[in-house]
Amino acid sequence: MSTPISTSDIQAIPEMVAYEQAKQMLYNFKAANPQFFEMLSQLTEQYNQTREAADKAVRALGVSCGDFDLYQKVDKVDGDKLLNALGRDLFIEIGGSIKGKSEAKIGHKQLQTAVARGVVDQELYNDVVKEEPRYHTPPECIVP
């Protein structure tokens, strides 16, 4: 049996009262200034579209540029590919884990150790490890 979910009156929580007031002020301002919000909506859409295109271009080039900061490159292991190449027993022996039917994972350090021990050859390592860039990007703009 599940516990019933309780509901509280808005007036009982001061932060909810303040939120409802701020929400109403925003909606009133929006209704009173439709041209402003139409222009803001158009500019926001343009910003978001160009932001997405710039993000794809910068990532494709693998560089930092303006607000798009490439701050780290990490090696990512294709666990499923490694599992298929090694077989279940050896994959688990070198530190891999299997969750579900097709979610095999292993840490990069564990795989490097297996290569150093001669359990996994360098060619397979090169095949299953890819460099993954990580970026700080400007947030998407959302107009309520």
C-alpha positions as CSV (number, residue, x, y, z in Angstrom):
1,M,0.0,0.0,0.0
2,S,1.4,3.4,-1.0
3,T,1.4,6.4,1.2
4,P,-1.1,9.1,0.1
5,I,0.4,12.3,-1.2
6,S,-0.5,15.3,0.8
7,T,-1.4,18.7,-0.7
8,S,-0.9,22.0,0.9
9,D,-2.7,25.3,0.4
10,I,-0.6,27.9,-1.4
11,Q,-1.2,30.4,1.4
12,A,0.4,28.1,4.0
13,I,3.8,28.3,2.3
14,P,5.3,31.9,2.0
15,E,7.6,30.9,-0.8
16,M,4.7,29.6,-2.8
17,V,2.8,32.9,-2.2
18,A,5.9,34.9,-3.5
19,Y,6.2,32.5,-6.5
20,E,2.5,32.9,-7.5
21,Q,2.8,36.7,-7.2
22,A,5.9,36.8,-9.4
23,K,4.2,34.5,-11.9
24,Q,1.2,36.7,-12.1
25,M,3.3,39.8,-12.5
26,L,5.2,38.1,-15.4
27,Y,2.0,37.0,-17.1
28,N,0.4,40.5,-16.7
29,F,3.5,42.2,-18.1
30,K,3.6,39.7,-21.0
31,A,-0.1,40.4,-21.8
32,A,0.5,44.1,-21.6
33,N,3.5,44.0,-23.9
34,P,2.8,41.6,-26.8
35,Q,5.1,43.3,-29.3
36,F,8.0,43.1,-26.9
37,F,7.5,39.4,-26.3
38,E,7.0,38.7,-30.0
39,M,10.4,40.3,-30.7
40,L,12.0,38.6,-27.8
41,S,10.6,35.2,-29.0
42,Q,12.1,35.8,-32.5
43,L,15.5,36.8,-31.1
44,T,15.5,33.8,-28.7
45,E,14.7,31.4,-31.6
46,Q,17.5,32.9,-33.7
47,Y,19.9,32.7,-30.8
48,N,19.1,29.1,-30.0
49,Q,19.4,28.1,-33.7
50,T,22.7,29.8,-34.2
51,R,24.0,28.5,-30.8
52,E,23.2,24.9,-31.8
53,A,24.9,25.4,-35.2
54,A,28.0,27.0,-33.6
55,D,28.2,24.1,-31.1
56,K,28.2,21.5,-33.8
57,A,30.8,23.4,-35.8
58,V,33.2,23.9,-32.9
59,R,32.9,20.3,-31.8
60,A,33.5,19.1,-35.4
61,L,36.7,21.1,-35.4
62,G,37.7,20.0,-31.9
63,V,38.6,23.5,-30.8
64,S,37.7,26.1,-28.2
65,C,36.2,29.2,-29.6
66,G,34.4,32.2,-27.9
67,D,31.8,30.9,-25.4
68,F,32.5,27.3,-26.4
69,D,35.2,26.1,-24.2
70,L,36.9,22.7,-24.9
71,Y,38.0,22.0,-21.3
72,Q,38.9,18.4,-21.4
73,K,39.5,15.4,-23.7
74,V,38.8,12.0,-22.1
75,D,39.2,8.5,-23.5
76,K,35.9,6.6,-23.8
77,V,35.8,2.9,-24.1
78,D,33.2,1.2,-26.3
79,G,32.3,-1.5,-23.8
80,D,30.0,-3.5,-26.1
81,K,32.6,-3.7,-28.8
82,L,35.3,-4.8,-26.3
83,L,32.9,-7.4,-24.8
84,N,32.2,-8.8,-28.3
85,A,35.9,-9.0,-29.0
86,L,37.0,-10.6,-25.7
87,G,34.0,-12.7,-24.7
88,R,32.0,-12.4,-21.4
89,D,34.4,-14.2,-19.1
90,L,37.6,-12.3,-20.1
91,F,35.7,-9.0,-20.2
92,I,34.5,-9.5,-16.6
93,E,38.0,-10.8,-15.5
94,I,39.7,-7.5,-16.6
95,G,37.2,-5.4,-14.7
96,G,34.2,-4.9,-17.1
97,S,30.6,-5.0,-16.0
98,I,27.5,-5.9,-17.9
99,K,24.1,-4.3,-17.1
100,G,21.2,-5.4,-19.1
101,K,21.5,-7.0,-22.4
102,S,23.7,-4.5,-24.2
103,E,25.3,-2.2,-21.7
104,A,28.8,-3.3,-21.2
105,K,31.1,-0.9,-19.4
106,I,34.8,-0.8,-18.4
107,G,36.9,2.0,-17.1
108,H,39.8,3.4,-19.3
109,K,42.3,2.6,-16.5
110,Q,41.1,-1.0,-16.2
111,L,41.5,-1.5,-19.9
112,Q,45.0,0.1,-19.9
113,T,46.0,-2.4,-17.1
114,A,44.7,-5.3,-19.2
115,V,46.8,-4.0,-22.2
116,A,49.9,-3.7,-19.9
117,R,49.3,-7.3,-18.7
118,G,49.1,-8.6,-22.3
119,V,45.4,-9.7,-21.9
120,V,44.2,-7.2,-24.5
121,D,46.4,-6.3,-27.5
122,Q,47.1,-2.7,-28.6
123,E,45.2,-3.1,-31.9
124,L,42.0,-3.9,-30.0
125,Y,42.6,-1.1,-27.5
126,N,43.0,1.4,-30.4
127,D,39.8,0.0,-31.9
128,V,37.6,0.4,-28.8
129,V,39.0,3.6,-27.3
130,K,38.0,7.0,-28.8
131,E,38.8,10.4,-27.5
132,E,35.7,12.3,-26.4
133,P,35.8,16.1,-26.1
134,R,34.0,17.8,-23.2
135,Y,32.8,21.4,-23.6
136,H,31.4,24.2,-21.5
137,T,28.7,25.8,-23.7
138,P,26.4,28.8,-23.3
139,P,23.0,27.7,-22.1
140,E,19.9,27.6,-24.3
141,C,17.7,30.7,-23.9
142,I,14.1,30.0,-22.8
143,V,11.4,32.6,-22.8
144,P,8.4,31.8,-20.5
